[in-house]
Amino acid sequence: MLFKSLEFKLMSGHKVKITDIPVLEEDNRYGFMLQIRLQKLITFIHAQKNPKSIYSFKDYLKKRLKWPDYEAIFGSSVLKNNA
């Protein structure tokens, strides 16, 4: 799975980086949900008085999504014979 990262500056000049943003196919059914969740995370960061420098979107989703949805997005396929 491919991951993106997003880096931006707040109005205060503080740099923030969001890592582990999954790249999905265009027709993936979780695409819209991930866009909304990313927008909520960015809004949350803007509301913080002293935000952290780095946020992990994967960890954020682990706390916010139901486990079957999280596993469907990030679940790794089991390899046969440890290959």
N, C-alpha and C positions, 0 to 999 in steps of 0.2 A: 504494500500500500504506500502511496505517495503522500507526503505531508507538506503543507505550506506553513509559512510563518508571516506574521503581520507586524510591522513596526511603525509607530506613529508618535507624534509629540502632542502632549496636552497643552492647553492654553497657558499653563504655568511654566511650560518649557521642559517638563519632565518627560523623558523618553520611556515608552512602554512597548514591550514586545510580547506578542501572543504566539506561542509555538504549538506544534502538533495539531494543526488544522487539516483534517483529512481531505483529500482530493477524490471526489466521487464522479462516476459517469453522469452524463447529462440526464439520463432517464432513471436514475436511482430514486427510489421513493423516499429516501431520507434526506435528500438534497435541500428541500424547502425547510425542513425542521432544523437542519444544521445552520442554515442562513439566519433563521430567527434566533436560535440559541447564541450564535456569534454576535448578533446585534445586541442581544440582552447583556452579554458579557461586556461588550464595549460600553454600553450605557452604564453598567455597574461600575466600570473602571473610571468613567468620567465623573461619577457621583462621589467617588472616594476623595477624601482630603489628602491622604498620603498613600497613593497607590504603590504597589510593588513594581519592580522593574520588569519582571518576567512573569507571565501567566501561562499555564498549560491548558489549552482548550480540551485536551483529552481528559485531564483530571477534573476539569469543570463539568464535562459531560458525564463522567463517572458518578458524580454526586447528584446530578440533576435528572438523568434518564433512568427509565426502568431497565433492569438488567438485560432482558431479551433484545431490546432496541440497541443498547450499547454493544452487546455481543454481535449483533447483526452488522453493525458498522465497523467495529474494530476486531472482530473475531478472526483469529488466524486459522488458516486451514491446517489440519493435522497432516503431517507428511508421513508417508508410508516408509517403513524401514529406516527412519531417522535420516532420510535423504534430503 
